[in-house]
């Protein structure tokens, strides 16, 4: 039987503090003739402390979800230097050429350095020992780059990935240059590039010179079996599986998905926090909810068999999403922040992985995650039983019914499981950490390059002015909302060391054992 407590989710949680303070009050009441007076005073103090703890916790979560657009969390204190404000300057006459401005916060010595680095005085301020450790899933950066650890990355290797790529991005002296090869689906490439430009503004002078190829499609392409004796072409993308060697990067939707009216991640987190708090978990519909496009994958079409039909109830309420109708209707029925009205949410792959995963986890409802072989950059940090409940891909209906029955029978544990997934999105998947993941990945990648990057002949200089000043509609709105507006003088989180030989095996073993435990419970019908 799975047990989940406050300690499983957060060691310094208010509920644990409440328990400890309660023990003190009970002791005083039992051992003092003046217990009534002490209890009265303790209750007053306890109320003040709980309110203070709640205020600190909520402020901390709020700050951490704002990335570069708001105050930094109390774990990363700026050095005291007044933050620099970034201003987007667009010409009044939209027909004139738009030139990229020199960012005011980049010092000349940094902007003209072949490999931007911190001065000696700045290095003294930016001590890694004063930075919090990055979430554990950052360790997979080492794994993703391991195929080139011994050989390094040559220019020929990078250019061999050209026929896979939608675009080539080169960064030199803190400036970005883009060579586009083919159109990506919708605005995936636009917001991916926009995110990288925000990284350059958030950490001016910190991104080394680099040269990379990027593919914006769903399915991983660099097959491990083809490169058993040679180094594979380095290709960045949004996901991979156990048979591929693609380098995983945060997906475009963290900065917004204009075609589907999905707002930038930090704004969404704020909206969903308000939405989920307005309806308590126990008051939500006691079923598993999923809504999405069934045309992209057979596994989703198979999921629809689990809907209520012919009097048979699998505890699932499943809905087909018609995006064309939603676009025509102004997205009135597709606000993800308002889809937290069910006790359980189902995650299932699309063509490969799906960006929907982070939105589903954020709901405070236990995520019933259909088993998948695909991973994005953060999902490798998800732990079954803490962040989600595994659902068998072979017997979806039976697994979903059992999970919902178990949760409705063990409501306290189920509610904690939902909060575990939600806390992950608020804290470990804050925009602050998204940017730090990008920074560490690109820095480690740049160190593997065995050549000095140069500007490709057909590449154009890109910047926030060249992208945002020409944008219109929701594309421009989301760019403005997700733009890093201030630069603080602080160090990113500290990158954890690589896994040793046994740790990955241990992680896989524990996950497999948990899956088998749940499967055994299902087979025996033990709630």
C-alpha positions as CSV (number, residue, x, y, z in Angstrom):
1,X,0.0,0.0,0.0
2,X,1.5,3.4,-1.0
3,X,1.8,6.0,1.7
4,X,2.4,9.6,1.0
5,X,3.0,12.2,3.7
6,X,3.9,15.9,3.9
7,X,7.5,14.8,4.3
8,X,7.4,13.0,0.9
9,X,6.6,16.3,-0.7
10,X,8.4,19.0,1.3
11,X,10.3,18.6,4.5
12,X,9.7,22.0,5.9
13,X,6.0,22.1,4.9
14,X,3.5,24.0,7.1
15,X,1.7,20.8,8.0
16,X,4.8,19.3,9.6
17,X,5.5,22.5,11.5
18,X,1.9,22.4,12.7
19,X,2.4,18.9,14.1
20,X,5.5,19.8,16.0
21,X,3.9,22.9,17.5
22,X,0.9,20.9,18.4
23,X,3.1,18.5,20.5
24,X,4.5,21.4,22.4
25,X,1.0,22.7,23.2
26,X,-0.1,19.3,24.4
27,X,3.0,18.9,26.7
28,X,2.4,22.3,28.3
29,X,-1.3,21.5,28.9
30,X,-0.5,18.2,30.5
31,X,2.3,19.3,32.8
32,X,1.5,22.8,34.0
33,X,-1.2,24.1,36.3
34,X,-1.3,27.2,34.2
35,X,-1.9,25.2,31.1
36,X,-5.0,27.2,30.1
37,X,-3.0,30.5,30.0
38,X,-0.2,28.9,28.1
39,X,-2.6,27.3,25.6
40,X,-4.3,30.7,25.0
41,X,-0.9,32.4,24.4
42,X,0.3,29.5,22.3
43,X,-2.8,29.6,20.1
44,X,-2.2,33.3,19.4
45,X,1.5,32.7,18.6
46,X,0.6,29.6,16.5
47,X,-1.9,31.6,14.4
48,X,0.8,34.3,13.8
49,X,3.4,31.7,12.9
50,X,1.1,29.7,10.5
51,X,0.1,32.9,8.8
52,X,3.7,34.0,8.5
53,X,4.8,30.6,7.2
54,X,1.9,30.6,4.6
55,X,2.9,34.1,3.5
56,X,6.5,33.2,3.1
57,X,5.7,30.0,1.2
58,X,3.3,31.6,-1.2
59,X,5.7,34.5,-1.9
60,X,8.5,32.0,-2.5
61,X,6.4,30.0,-5.0
62,X,5.1,33.2,-6.7
63,X,8.7,34.6,-7.1
64,X,10.0,31.3,-8.4
65,X,7.5,31.1,-11.2
66,X,8.2,34.5,-12.7
67,X,11.6,33.6,-14.2
68,X,13.4,36.8,-15.3
69,X,10.3,39.0,-15.2
70,X,9.9,39.4,-11.5
71,X,11.7,39.2,-8.1
72,X,14.2,36.4,-7.7
73,X,13.5,33.8,-5.0
74,X,15.1,34.1,-1.6
75,X,17.5,31.2,-2.5
76,X,19.2,33.4,-5.2
77,X,20.0,36.8,-3.8
78,X,21.3,39.5,-6.1
79,X,24.6,41.1,-5.1
80,X,23.0,44.4,-4.3
81,X,23.6,46.0,-7.8
82,X,20.5,47.7,-9.1
83,X,19.0,45.4,-11.8
84,X,19.2,46.7,-15.4
85,X,15.9,47.2,-17.2
86,X,15.6,45.9,-20.8
87,X,13.6,48.1,-23.1
88,X,12.3,47.0,-26.4
89,X,12.8,49.8,-28.9
90,X,10.7,49.6,-32.1
91,X,10.7,52.2,-34.9
92,X,7.5,54.2,-35.3
93,X,7.7,53.7,-39.1
94,X,7.2,49.9,-39.5
95,X,8.5,50.1,-43.1
96,X,12.1,51.0,-42.1
97,X,14.7,48.5,-41.5
98,X,15.0,47.2,-37.9
99,X,18.5,47.1,-36.5
100,X,19.5,45.1,-33.4
101,X,20.5,47.5,-30.6
102,X,23.5,47.0,-28.3
103,X,22.0,45.8,-25.1
104,X,22.8,48.4,-22.4
105,X,23.6,45.8,-19.8
106,X,26.4,44.1,-21.8
107,X,29.8,45.8,-21.0
108,X,32.0,46.4,-24.1
109,X,34.7,44.2,-22.6
110,X,32.2,41.3,-22.6
111,X,30.5,42.0,-25.9
112,X,33.8,42.0,-27.8
113,X,35.3,39.0,-26.1
114,X,35.7,35.9,-28.2
115,X,34.4,33.8,-25.3
116,X,32.3,36.0,-22.9
117,X,33.5,35.5,-19.4
118,X,33.1,37.2,-16.0
119,X,35.7,39.6,-14.7
120,X,37.8,38.6,-11.7
121,X,35.7,40.8,-9.4
122,X,32.5,39.4,-10.8
123,X,33.7,35.9,-10.4
124,X,34.4,36.6,-6.7
125,X,30.7,37.8,-6.3
126,X,29.3,34.8,-8.2
127,X,30.4,32.0,-6.0
128,X,28.7,28.6,-6.9
129,X,28.8,27.7,-3.2
130,X,26.2,30.4,-2.7
131,X,23.9,29.0,-5.4
132,X,21.2,26.4,-4.7
133,X,21.7,23.0,-6.4
134,X,19.8,22.6,-9.6
135,X,16.9,20.0,-9.6
136,X,18.1,16.4,-10.1
137,X,16.9,16.2,-13.7
138,X,19.7,18.6,-14.7
139,X,22.1,15.7,-14.3
140,X,20.8,14.3,-17.6
141,X,22.6,17.2,-19.4
142,X,25.7,15.1,-18.9
143,X,24.0,12.1,-20.3
144,X,22.7,13.8,-23.4
145,X,26.2,15.1,-24.2
146,X,28.0,11.9,-23.4
147,X,28.2,10.7,-27.0
148,X,30.7,13.5,-27.7
149,X,32.6,13.4,-24.5
150,X,35.7,11.7,-25.9
151,X,35.6,12.9,-29.5
152,X,34.4,16.5,-29.0
153,X,32.2,18.1,-31.7
154,X,33.7,19.1,-35.0
155,X,32.2,21.5,-37.6
156,X,31.7,18.5,-39.9
157,X,29.6,16.8,-37.2
158,X,27.4,19.8,-36.8
159,X,26.9,20.3,-40.5
160,X,26.0,16.6,-40.9
161,X,22.9,17.3,-38.9
162,X,21.8,20.0,-41.4
163,X,19.4,17.7,-43.4
164,X,17.5,17.0,-40.1
165,X,17.3,20.6,-38.9
166,X,14.8,23.4,-39.3
167,X,17.4,26.0,-38.5
168,X,21.0,26.6,-37.5
169,X,21.7,29.0,-34.6
170,X,25.1,30.5,-34.0
171,X,26.0,32.7,-31.0
172,X,29.2,34.8,-31.2
173,X,30.2,37.5,-28.7
174,X,26.7,37.3,-27.1
175,X,24.9,37.9,-30.4
176,X,22.6,35.4,-32.2
177,X,22.6,34.6,-35.9
178,X,20.0,32.4,-37.6
179,X,20.1,30.4,-40.8
180,X,16.7,28.9,-41.6
181,X,16.4,25.7,-43.6
182,X,12.7,24.8,-43.5
183,X,9.5,25.9,-41.9
184,X,8.6,24.4,-38.6
185,X,5.0,23.5,-37.6
186,X,3.2,26.7,-36.6
187,X,5.5,29.0,-34.6
188,X,7.5,26.4,-32.8
189,X,10.8,27.7,-34.2
190,X,9.8,31.3,-33.5
191,X,9.2,30.8,-29.8
192,X,12.1,28.5,-29.4
193,X,14.4,31.2,-30.8
194,X,12.7,33.8,-28.8
195,X,13.4,31.8,-25.7
196,X,17.1,31.6,-26.5
197,X,17.1,35.4,-27.0
198,X,15.6,35.8,-23.5
199,X,18.4,33.6,-22.2
200,X,21.0,35.9,-23.7
201,X,19.3,38.9,-22.0
202,X,18.8,37.1,-18.7
203,X,22.5,36.1,-18.5
204,X,24.4,38.7,-20.6
205,X,28.0,37.8,-21.4
206,X,27.5,34.2,-20.0
207,X,26.6,32.3,-23.1
208,X,29.8,31.1,-24.9
209,X,30.3,31.1,-28.6
210,X,28.4,28.1,-30.1
211,X,27.0,26.6,-33.3
212,X,24.0,24.2,-33.2
213,X,21.3,22.6,-35.4
214,X,17.7,22.4,-34.2
215,X,14.8,20.2,-35.2
216,X,11.3,21.4,-34.1
217,X,9.3,18.2,-35.0
218,X,7.9,15.7,-32.5
219,X,9.7,12.4,-33.3
220,X,13.4,11.9,-32.4
221,X,15.6,11.2,-35.4
222,X,19.2,10.4,-34.4
223,X,19.0,6.6,-34.0
224,X,21.6,5.1,-31.7
225,X,21.9,1.9,-33.7
226,X,23.4,3.9,-36.7
227,X,26.2,5.4,-34.7
228,X,27.7,2.5,-32.7
229,X,31.2,3.1,-34.0
230,X,31.1,6.8,-35.0
231,X,30.0,10.0,-33.2
232,X,26.4,11.0,-34.1
233,X,25.5,14.4,-35.5
234,X,24.5,16.7,-32.6
235,X,20.9,17.7,-33.1
236,X,18.8,19.6,-30.6
237,X,15.1,18.9,-30.2
238,X,12.2,18.7,-27.7
239,X,12.3,14.9,-26.8
240,X,14.0,11.6,-27.2
241,X,13.6,7.9,-26.2
242,X,15.9,5.1,-25.2
243,X,16.9,4.4,-28.8
244,X,17.8,7.9,-29.9
245,X,20.7,10.4,-29.2
246,X,18.9,13.7,-29.8
247,X,19.9,16.5,-27.4
248,X,16.8,17.5,-25.4
249,X,15.9,21.2,-25.0
250,X,12.9,23.0,-23.4
251,X,10.0,23.2,-25.8
252,X,8.6,26.4,-27.4
253,X,5.4,26.6,-25.4
254,X,7.3,27.8,-22.3
255,X,7.1,31.2,-24.1
256,X,3.6,30.7,-25.5
257,X,1.7,28.8,-28.1
258,X,-0.1,31.5,-30.1
259,X,-2.0,29.2,-32.5
260,X,-3.8,27.5,-29.5
261,X,-3.9,30.6,-27.2
262,X,-1.8,28.9,-24.6
263,X,0.0,31.6,-22.6
264,X,3.6,31.7,-21.5
265,X,4.4,29.3,-18.7
266,X,4.9,31.7,-15.9
267,X,1.6,33.4,-16.6
268,X,-0.2,30.1,-16.9
269,X,1.2,29.0,-13.5
270,X,-0.3,32.1,-11.9
271,X,-3.7,31.5,-13.6
272,X,-3.9,27.8,-12.7
273,X,-2.9,28.5,-9.1
274,X,-5.9,30.7,-8.7
275,X,-8.2,28.3,-10.6
276,X,-7.2,25.2,-8.6
277,X,-7.5,26.9,-5.3
278,X,-11.0,28.0,-6.1
279,X,-12.2,24.3,-6.1
280,X,-11.0,22.0,-3.4
281,X,-9.8,18.6,-4.5
282,X,-12.5,16.6,-2.7
283,X,-15.2,18.7,-4.3
284,X,-14.1,17.9,-7.9
285,X,-15.7,15.3,-10.1
286,X,-14.4,11.9,-8.9
287,X,-13.3,10.7,-12.4
288,X,-10.2,10.9,-14.6
289,X,-10.3,13.6,-17.2
290,X,-8.6,13.9,-20.6
291,X,-9.3,16.2,-23.5
292,X,-7.1,16.3,-26.6
293,X,-6.6,15.7,-30.3
294,X,-7.2,12.0,-31.0
295,X,-6.1,12.2,-34.6
296,X,-2.4,12.4,-33.9
297,X,-1.8,8.9,-32.4
298,X,-3.4,5.5,-32.2
299,X,-2.7,5.3,-28.5
300,X,-5.1,8.2,-28.0
301,X,-7.7,6.6,-30.2
302,X,-7.4,3.5,-28.1
303,X,-7.8,5.6,-24.9
304,X,-11.3,6.7,-26.1
305,X,-12.5,3.1,-25.5
306,X,-12.3,3.9,-21.8
307,X,-15.1,6.4,-22.0
308,X,-18.4,5.9,-20.4
309,X,-20.4,3.7,-22.8
310,X,-23.1,1.1,-22.8
311,X,-23.5,1.4,-19.1
312,X,-19.9,0.4,-18.5
313,X,-18.0,3.0,-16.4
314,X,-14.2,3.0,-16.4
315,X,-14.1,6.1,-14.2
316,X,-12.9,8.2,-17.2
317,X,-14.4,11.2,-18.8
318,X,-12.7,11.7,-22.2
319,X,-13.3,14.4,-24.7
320,X,-12.1,15.0,-28.3
321,X,-10.6,18.4,-28.9
322,X,-11.4,20.0,-32.3
323,X,-8.9,22.8,-32.5
324,X,-10.4,24.3,-35.7
325,X,-13.7,24.7,-33.8
326,X,-11.9,26.2,-30.8
327,X,-10.1,28.7,-33.0
328,X,-13.3,29.7,-34.6
329,X,-15.0,30.0,-31.2
330,X,-12.2,32.0,-29.6
331,X,-10.8,29.2,-27.5
332,X,-13.8,29.5,-25.0
333,X,-13.7,25.8,-24.1
334,X,-10.0,25.2,-24.2
335,X,-8.5,27.3,-21.3
336,X,-6.1,24.8,-19.7
337,X,-6.1,26.7,-16.4
338,X,-9.8,26.0,-16.1
339,X,-9.6,22.2,-16.6
340,X,-8.9,21.4,-12.9
341,X,-12.5,20.4,-12.2
342,X,-11.8,16.6,-12.0
343,X,-10.0,14.8,-9.3
344,X,-7.7,13.0,-11.7
345,X,-6.0,14.0,-15.0
346,X,-4.7,11.7,-17.7
347,X,-1.5,12.2,-19.6
348,X,-0.9,10.3,-22.8
349,X,1.6,10.7,-25.7
350,X,0.7,12.4,-29.0
351,X,2.9,11.6,-32.0
352,X,5.7,11.2,-29.5
353,X,5.8,13.1,-26.2
354,X,3.3,15.9,-25.7
355,X,3.7,19.4,-24.3
356,X,0.4,18.8,-22.4
357,X,2.3,17.0,-19.6
358,X,3.3,20.1,-17.7
359,X,-0.1,21.6,-17.8
360,X,-1.7,18.4,-16.6
361,X,0.8,18.0,-13.7
362,X,0.0,21.6,-12.5
363,X,-3.6,20.9,-11.6
364,X,-3.2,19.6,-8.1
365,X,-5.1,16.5,-9.3
366,X,-3.1,13.2,-9.4
367,X,-1.7,12.7,-12.9
368,X,-2.5,9.2,-14.3
369,X,0.5,8.9,-16.7
370,X,0.1,6.4,-19.4
371,X,3.4,4.5,-19.7
372,X,5.7,6.1,-22.4
373,X,9.2,5.6,-23.8
374,X,9.5,9.3,-24.6
375,X,11.1,11.9,-22.3
376,X,11.5,15.7,-22.5
377,X,14.1,17.6,-20.5
378,X,12.2,17.6,-17.2
379,X,10.1,14.4,-17.2
380,X,13.2,12.4,-16.4
381,X,12.9,14.0,-12.9
382,X,9.3,12.7,-12.3
383,X,9.0,10.0,-9.7
384,X,6.1,7.5,-9.7
385,X,4.2,7.6,-6.5
386,X,5.4,11.1,-5.8
387,X,4.6,13.0,-8.9
388,X,2.2,10.7,-10.8
389,X,0.4,7.3,-10.9
390,X,1.5,5.0,-13.7
391,X,-1.1,3.7,-16.1
392,X,-0.4,0.6,-18.3
393,X,-0.4,1.4,-22.0
394,X,-1.6,-2.2,-22.7
395,X,-4.7,-2.1,-20.5
396,X,-5.5,1.5,-20.1
397,X,-9.1,1.2,-19.1
398,X,-8.5,-1.3,-16.3
399,X,-5.6,0.7,-15.0
400,X,-7.5,4.0,-15.0
401,X,-10.5,2.4,-13.3
402,X,-8.3,0.9,-10.6
403,X,-6.3,4.2,-10.0
404,X,-9.5,6.2,-9.6
405,X,-11.1,3.6,-7.3
406,X,-7.9,3.6,-5.2
407,X,-7.8,7.4,-5.0
408,X,-11.4,7.7,-4.1
409,X,-10.9,5.1,-1.3
410,X,-7.6,6.7,-0.1
411,X,-8.5,10.4,-0.6
412,X,-5.8,11.9,1.6
413,X,-3.0,10.0,-0.1
414,X,-4.4,10.8,-3.5
415,X,-4.7,14.5,-2.7
416,X,-1.0,14.5,-1.6
417,X,0.0,12.8,-4.9
418,X,-1.8,15.5,-6.8
419,X,0.0,18.2,-4.8
420,X,3.3,16.4,-5.5
421,X,3.0,16.8,-9.2
422,X,1.8,20.4,-8.8
423,X,4.7,21.3,-6.6
424,X,7.1,20.0,-9.2
425,X,5.7,22.4,-11.8
426,X,5.8,25.3,-9.4
427,X,9.3,24.8,-8.0
428,X,11.5,22.5,-10.1
429,X,9.9,23.6,-13.4
430,X,9.8,27.3,-12.7
431,X,10.9,29.6,-15.5
432,X,14.0,30.3,-13.4
433,X,15.0,26.7,-13.7
434,X,14.1,26.5,-17.4
435,X,16.5,29.3,-18.1
436,X,19.2,27.7,-15.9
437,X,18.8,24.4,-17.7
438,X,19.3,26.1,-21.1
439,X,22.3,28.0,-19.7
440,X,24.0,24.9,-18.4
441,X,23.2,22.8,-21.5
442,X,24.5,25.3,-24.0
443,X,27.6,26.0,-21.9
444,X,28.5,22.3,-21.6
445,X,27.7,21.9,-25.3
446,X,30.0,24.9,-26.3
447,X,32.9,23.3,-24.4
448,X,32.7,20.3,-26.6
449,X,33.2,22.3,-29.8
450,X,36.6,21.7,-31.4
451,X,36.4,24.7,-33.7
452,X,35.7,28.4,-33.4
453,X,32.2,29.2,-34.6
454,X,31.8,31.7,-37.4
455,X,28.8,33.4,-38.9
456,X,27.3,31.3,-41.7
457,X,27.2,33.1,-45.0
458,X,23.4,33.0,-45.2
459,X,22.7,33.7,-41.5
460,X,21.1,36.9,-40.3
461,X,21.6,38.7,-37.0
462,X,18.5,38.3,-34.8
463,X,17.5,40.0,-31.6
464,X,14.4,40.9,-29.6
465,X,13.8,44.0,-31.9
466,X,14.0,42.0,-35.2
467,X,11.5,39.4,-33.8
468,X,9.0,41.4,-31.7
469,X,8.8,44.6,-33.6
470,X,7.4,42.8,-36.7
471,X,5.2,40.4,-34.8
472,X,1.4,40.9,-34.6
473,X,-1.6,39.5,-32.7
474,X,-1.1,36.8,-30.1
475,X,2.5,36.2,-31.2
476,X,3.5,39.7,-30.2
477,X,1.4,39.6,-27.1
478,X,3.1,36.4,-25.9
479,X,6.5,37.8,-26.8
480,X,5.9,40.9,-24.7
481,X,4.5,38.8,-21.8
482,X,7.4,36.4,-21.8
483,X,10.2,38.9,-22.4
484,X,12.9,39.1,-19.8
485,X,12.5,42.7,-18.6
486,X,15.2,43.0,-16.0
487,X,18.6,41.5,-15.4
488,X,19.7,40.6,-11.9
489,X,23.3,40.0,-10.8
490,X,23.0,36.5,-9.5
491,X,24.4,33.1,-10.1
492,X,22.4,30.3,-11.7
493,X,21.8,27.1,-9.8
494,X,24.7,24.8,-9.4
495,X,24.8,21.9,-11.9
496,X,24.9,18.6,-10.1
497,X,27.6,16.0,-11.1
498,X,27.0,13.3,-13.7
499,X,25.4,10.0,-12.7
500,X,27.8,7.3,-11.8
501,X,27.5,3.8,-13.4
502,X,25.1,2.5,-10.8
503,X,22.7,5.4,-10.2
504,X,20.9,5.3,-13.5
505,X,20.4,1.5,-13.1
506,X,19.1,2.1,-9.6
507,X,16.6,4.7,-10.8
508,X,15.4,2.4,-13.5
509,X,15.1,-0.5,-11.1
510,X,13.1,1.5,-8.5
511,X,10.7,2.8,-11.2
512,X,10.3,-0.7,-12.6
513,X,9.6,-2.1,-9.1
514,X,7.0,0.5,-8.4
515,X,5.2,-0.2,-11.8
516,X,5.2,-3.9,-10.9
517,X,3.7,-3.1,-7.5
518,X,0.9,-1.1,-9.0
519,X,0.3,-3.8,-11.6
520,X,0.1,-6.5,-8.8
521,X,-2.4,-4.4,-6.9
522,X,-4.5,-4.1,-10.1
523,X,-4.4,-7.8,-10.8
524,X,-5.4,-8.7,-7.3
525,X,-8.0,-5.9,-7.1
526,X,-6.5,-4.7,-3.8
527,X,-7.5,-1.2,-3.0
